[in-house]
């Protein structure tokens, strides 16, 4: 990752979409407020604005790999979304194995105080932060 650029992570869900970003050096990860998911076109439009506003260099999206390491129907759907985002956002999009991030995010969420929970809206952005931490750990 080049200095001065950030990475945005996405935990994509049918109802909510979690978001998190790294600092310019890729050392810290910060969850953003999750957003509702009224549809892909709305999501892509909102994401395009966020990528431009935050000067995002790369997007990382959680890929639903089965516990045995296989790729099922959900994985294929996320692969299609990954391709759509690459074209729409004009930045590289990487897929990251998201196994167990939801469970870990829920554990962290329940330990948070009400103010922090309200700030992030749902546990999905905590999951996005875990996905981004996994990506940064794999690429460092």
N, C-alpha and C positions, 0 to 999 in steps of 0.2 A: 504494500500500500504506500502510495506516495504521500509525503508530509502535506498537511493542510487540507486533507480530504477526509470525509466521513463515510462510514458504511451504515446502511439502513437495513434492519432485519424485520422480517414479516412472519408472523404466525397467523396464517390465513384460516379462518373458520367460516362456516355458513352463516352464523349470526354476528360474530365479532371478529375484528382483525386487530391483532396485537402488533405494536410497533416499538422498536428500540433502535438506538443509534450509538455509534462509537465516537469517541473524541477524535481529533485530527491525527493523533499518533497511534490510534488503535489500542490504547492502554486501558481505557475505561468504557463501560457500557451503561447507558441510561435509558430506561423505559420511557416511552411517550404515552400519552393518553390513548387508549384503544379507541377504535372507531367502529360504528355499526356497519353491517354489510348489506346495503340495500341492492347490491348488484355489481357485477364486474365493471361496467362502464363508469359508474360513479366512483368506485374504488380506484380505477386507473387514473381518472381525472384528478382525484384528490392526491394520489401518490405522485403524479407528474408534478403538481405544484409543490409538494413537499420536497421532492428531489431537487428541484430548481432552487427553492428557497434556502434549503440547508446545505447546498453544494455537495450533494451526495455523489460519491465516485462509483460505488458498487451497491447493489442490493443483494441481500441474502434471504432466501425463502426456505422455511422448514419443509422438508419432504417426508411424508408419512411412510416410513419403511416399517415393514412387519417385524415383530420381535425376532423372528428367525432369519432376518436379513433379506427376505424376499420383497419384491415390489408388486403390490396389488393394484386394484382399480383406482384407489385413492391416489397412489403415486402417479399413475398415468394422468389423472386430472390435474395434479399439481405441475407435472411436466408441461402440460398445455398452457397453464397459467404462467409458468416461468418463461416460455417462449413468447407469449403475449406481452409480458412485462419488458422483456429485452427489446422488442420492437417499439413499444409505446414509450419507454423511458429513455431509450438511447444510452443506457449505461449497462455494463455487464451485470448479469444476474446469476448468482450461484445457488445451487441447492445444497442443503445441509440436512443430514439425518436428524430428525426431531424426536426420535424414540425417547420416551419417558420425560420429555420436557414439560408436558402438561401436568403430570403428577408432581414433579418437583416444583413447578410454578404454583400449584395449588397449596402445597405445603408452605412455601414462602409467603404466599398471599394470606394464609390464615394466621401467620405470625406478625403480619403488618398491623399497624394501628389504623383506625378508621380514616384518618386524614390522608394517609398514603394510599389506602384503598380507593378513596374518592378521587384522588389525583389521577390514578391510572385507569379508573373506571371498571376494569375487569382484570382477571389474572392473565389474560392473553398477552398483554405487553410484558409481563414478567417472563412468560414463555418465550417471547421474541428476544428478550435480553439473554436468556439461556441459550437460545439458538445462535445468537451473535457471539457469545462467549465461546461456544463450541467451535464456531468458524474461525475465530481469531486464534484459538488454541491450535487448530489444525494447520493454520497457514503461517504460524510464527516459527 
